[in-house]
């Protein structure tokens, strides 16, 4: 069985595509854990943590609608599709939340540039917004 990368699950989620049961089973614990880690990392990661929470809740809602037996640890909220952020998996191995760390993770994921939805590009010497994009 092919493992589905969390960033692939995120792309499907943003596009509103259908998920397989395995994608939901793999995606829900990943996004829940990522949200927890980002919340603990501090206020600089608030946007990312909130988006990870939103993805986790959305995937959980899809799973609940299908009646899948998955572990749920938070209450569900309505999904807001407006102004969706386009950031990617920030890795579960973040120990030091610095610009360099995020630049390295972005490169590993195939996203060499940081970007805000307003196309303001962030570099290692700039302010961090918490959004990855491959649109240059």
VENWOHU-V196461 format. One record per backbone hydrogen bond with DSSP energy under -1.0 kcal/mol. NH is the residue of the N-H (numbers start at 1). CO is the residue of the C=O. E is the energy in kcal/mol with one decimal. If there is no record, write none. Layout:
nh,co,e
NH,CO,E
NH,CO,E
This chain:
nh,co,e
9,5,-1.8
10,6,-2.2
11,7,-2.1
12,8,-2.2
13,9,-2.4
14,10,-2.8
15,11,-2.2
16,12,-1.0
17,12,-2.1
24,20,-1.9
25,21,-2.5
26,22,-2.2
27,23,-2.5
28,24,-2.5
30,26,-1.0
31,27,-2.6
32,28,-2.2
33,29,-2.4
34,30,-2.7
35,31,-2.3
36,32,-2.1
37,33,-2.5
38,34,-2.5
39,35,-2.5
40,36,-1.9
41,37,-1.2
45,42,-1.7
46,43,-1.8
49,45,-3.1
50,46,-2.7
51,47,-2.1
52,48,-2.7
53,49,-2.4
54,50,-2.2
55,51,-2.5
56,52,-2.6
57,53,-2.9
58,54,-2.5
59,55,-2.9
60,56,-2.4
61,57,-2.3
62,58,-2.1
63,59,-2.4
64,60,-2.9
65,61,-2.4
66,62,-1.3
68,63,-2.2
70,68,-1.4
98,96,-2.1
102,98,-1.9
103,99,-2.6
104,100,-2.3
105,101,-2.3
106,102,-2.8
107,103,-2.1
108,104,-2.1
109,105,-1.9
110,107,-1.2
111,106,-3.4
115,131,-2.0
116,120,-1.2
119,116,-2.6
126,123,-1.5
133,113,-1.1
